[in-house]
Amino acid sequence: MQLHTINTGYFKLDGGAMFGVVPKTIWSKINTPDENNMCNWAMRCLLIEDGNRLVLVDNGIGNKQDDKFFSHYYLHGDDSLDSSLKAKGFHKDDITDVILTHLHFDHCGGSIVRAADKLVPAFKNATYWSNARHWKWATEPNAREKASFLKENIIPIRESGQLKFTDDEGQDFPDGIAIRQVFGHTEAMMLPQMSYKGKTILYVADLLPSAGHIPIPYVMAYDMFPLTTLNEKKSFLTEAVTNDYILFFEHDPIIECATLQQTEKGIRLKESFNLDEI
């Protein structure tokens, strides 16, 4: 197995929303906001190369929305899904599987593209993986989360016939890849866990969007069930520090990977590094 970081670009989100009840005087030292209180965040995906399988975990925000939509998120940077795949020697058509941790637009927007006025899969040879609980949650959204579940990102996946659910397909992925589920951020978000070079790597998605969210109370206002997130973070962080896991961050603007340590203040960052340094 070989793992590759796939950077799809950067965007901005409100710092208060990203850090919830944590005061700005504290979180602004972690991720400095601009004059509009917006902080910079990555949309970092993971490519898993294993035999004849090429598995992409999430795919960024995409490029099919209109200018008004993108004006809210201040997309910037030179990276894109296509250019990052190309830099690793791959093309979208090479992807065999797309694991969607969840269906919020900044994680699955690259799944579907516009072609000849039609919405079609960006990865024409891939199986798209979700799970039945999350799919139902996303396609029958609550009023608070509805703006994050864009129909044009989701419905065409099912219409294409390329959608499968992990919870009714048995062993879906190569040995060394497991899927874990959490329920605080959104219903049944999937966290891929990989055995790699003698280490366990956990793709933490929006359970821990950045290294700055490692302290237990640092929970996003975007989370549907923040107390559930608190308990899930405590459990996963304890497991990770006990077993020396490596965390792979999707949204941290600087840190790709990190290990953890137990301190007097609780579990905190130990070492940070890039994936290709493992």
C-alpha positions, 0 to 999 in steps of 0.5 A: 500500500502507498498513501498520497496526500491530495491537496484540492485547495484552500477556503475560508470559514468563520473562526467562531463557527469552527471553534464553537464556544472557545473564545476568540482570544484563544482560538485566534492564536491557533488560526489567525482570522482576517478582518472578516473573522474568516480563517484559512482551511485546507481541503486535503484528501487522501489517495490510497494505492493498493494493487489494482485499487486506487481509492480516493478519500473525499474530493474537495469542494469542486468547481461547478457552483456559481460565483455567488456560492464561491464568494462565501468561501474565498477559494484560493491557492494553486492546488486543485484535485486534477493538478494534485492527482497529476503530480502523483502520476494519476488521472480521475479516470484511474480512481477505482473507489471514492470513499465519502466521509460524509456529504457536506459540500466541502468533502464531496463537491468534486464528486460530480461535474458539469458536462454538456449541461449534465451533472455526471460523475467526475470519476467515471470508473469509480464506485462511490462509497457512503452508508445507508444511514448517512445517505438518508440523513443527507437526502432528507436533511434537517433545516440546520444542515440543509445548506451543507447537503447540496443536491447537485453533489449527491443525487447524481451519484445515485442516478449514475448507478455508481453508488454503494453502501459500505454497511451492506456490501461486506468486506469492501476495501483492500486489507489494511483499510477499515471504516469507522463511524462517528455521529457527532458532527453529522449522522454516521460520518465515516473515518477510514483507518489504515495500517501503513508501514507498521503504523495505524493512520486515522483519517479524522475528517471533521471529528478533528478538522485540525490539530487545533481541535485536539483539546476536548472542548474545541468542538465546531458550532457546525456539529449537529450533536456537540456532546456526542462529538465530545465523547467521540473525541475523548474515546478516539484520542485516548485510543490514539495516544495509547496505540500511537496512531497517526492522525491525518487532518483534512482541514488543517492549513499547515499540519498534515499528520500528527501523533499525540501525547498525554500531558497534565492538561490532557491529550495534546499534539506530540509531533507533526509531519507530512505524510511522505515523511512516514 
